[in-house]
Amino acid sequence: MTPDIGSPMRLRVASSVRVPLLLVASFACAACGGSSASTGLTGPAQSEAGPGQDVDGGGGTNDGGPSGSDGGPTPTPDASTDTGPGTSTDGTPQRLSCTSTFGSALSTAHGRIDGRLVALVPTNQHSCNSDTTHLHLQIAMNGGTYDVAVNLDALTDEIDAPLPDGAWSEGWHDTMTLDYVSNLGLHAAAFTAGTVDTIQQHLIASLANVNHISVFATGYGPGGAHLVHRQGGGRDGAVFIEPLSAKAHGFVFHFDTQTF
């Protein structure tokens, strides 16, 4: 797949979340076989893709898996109870080898995918759908596995807030919306920059023990989603972990050409 394109970034990461490169590499391999804004994340300068190009981690000649396939491996349900925000447990995470066989339940609309994180595919992992400017999340949902391409090449921020537009409910919800300004009170000036590598390291460390997950994104086909960044008009992308808690923790992204 041809990724979308962003601009230079610098990362502000608390010392408590830095992890040795050996640990990051080991986790990535295993995955594949606030209050308001706090920590920022981002990557090297690139330009927006032109007409006819797939611009964000999906579609094109390689959408990460055949359209209409039966879906990849599905984890055994965990022991947690999905009661929505306000619960205190995320359940025990399960990790599977990454797959190139994806489900078929997504539309090409903007929406929110609620599922369980089962694999991470970093930029240097080539046995499954990957590229140089996205961390690919593989999310188990309703019997299938779905590819979600998360930008590593855009300015980023983090926020603790109730999960936008309703409680976590396993499935693809293509009527749900997200706007950084109206829903989260975020503005471009709060975001900071980094590099593809430092953002990826921080995200992998942050997602190490994640089970339930919610991602606002735009489907690139039945098996996956992309555009996990600012778009405006209620179509912003974001990754939320701890979605069953009273406040989820969100990762948000925008390019340096965008103001809001």
PyMOL commands that set and color helices and strands:
alter all, ss='L'
color gray80, all
select helices_A, chain A and resi 15-17+21-32+180-184+188-190+196-206
alter helices_A, ss='H'
color red, helices_A
select strands_A, chain A and resi 110-121+134-141+144-151+155-161+171-173+212-221+224-226+238-241+248-254
alter strands_A, ss='S'
color yellow, strands_A
deselect
rebuild
show_as cartoon
